[in-house]
Amino acid sequence: MNYPKKVVIGDITVRDGFQHEEIYIPLEAKLWLAEQLILAGFKHIEVTNLGNPAGMPQFKDADELMKRIRNSKKVAHLLDNVSLTCVTIREKAIERAIENRKNGFGPDRILLMVSTSESHHRKNSGLSLDDYWKMSEKYIKQARDAGLKVNGTVSTIWGCPIEGPTEMKKAIEFAKRWFDIGVNDVEHADHDGSASPDRVYKYFSMVMDEFTNPQKHIVHLHTTRGWGLANVLAALQAGMTNFESTMGGLGGQPANFVSGVPVSGTGDYYYKDSSIVGLVSTEDMVVMMDEMGIETNLDIDKILEIGKMVERIVGRKLRSESIKTGRIPKSLSGR
């Protein structure tokens, strides 16, 4: 098997992981987790969403959380080498990110998103694809001029929960378009767990044929149907070196019910059981890569401890096997 010997892993629990939770996660818990992830060695943390909190009250603390991280004595000495990302799907969110950066607590990087499925894209953004591309071209320039890095995400690459099958070639075209209008990197996302390992390998082989440099391409995989780590392996074999994940496999659509109150989120959930739609588990992925001899530059023992605490924060057992079983011993115990 051919795969890279070194990878970059970003953890996006504080934003993507918690956005699907139907109980508001306290600001202090989000801050604690962000700090611990940075102390464990993560250089890319996705922190919050700067969209309207009326529909996503999990992010009503966005500005305060960013201020707390920026002012944290625990991680201040590390922040120069850490990229803090905020999701900014629409214009007002991008403007907010730019203003916050001017005021000293904004993100280092923002994220915009398109779906190859028109239906999914409209549900996520409220705009047609044509209108969204026009908006993005204008606002990416403003963001870059303000010193922000920009990520362009492509979703529904392997299928859409609304429309069904999609064309992988379209996602390659969208990735090229993102780079053409000025993004720094592209996230390739399987947001609903439609991807199978053979098609993951085929798609990221197409990415490598088109772009050659894997460092600017981020692999975002969900494990809805239990194939998450198999898909990670397929992406590794295709030559990908940049991944993201969540603690315990948390994540999914923005919740439409938070702390006893119905909210808009992104509307109805796509699945009857909305508890199984999260990302690949950070804990399991880093342990697997460690066993494969792939360097992550992360403190794996600390990550497993963080995973146990995240279960306490959300109040239930999550989908990490490694926090139950631990790492595989590297030497005989002598017992």
GIDA-V299965 format. One line per field, one symbol per residue. phi: phi as a letter, one per 40 degrees, with the letter a starting at -180 (. if undefined). Layout:
phi: ???
//
This chain:
phi: .baccabbbbbbccccccccccbccddccccdcdcccccchcbbbccabccccccbcdbcbdccccccccccccbdcbccbbbcbbcbcbdccccccccccccgbcccabbbabbccdccccccbgbccdccccccdcccccccccgccbbbcbbfcbibcccgdbccdccccccccdccbhccabcbbbcbgccbdcccccccccccccbgccccbbcbbcbdbgcdcccdcccdcchcbbbbabcggchhddcbabfgbcbcfbgcccbcbccbbccdcddcccccccccgccbfbcccccccddcccccccgacbcccccccgccdcaccgc
//
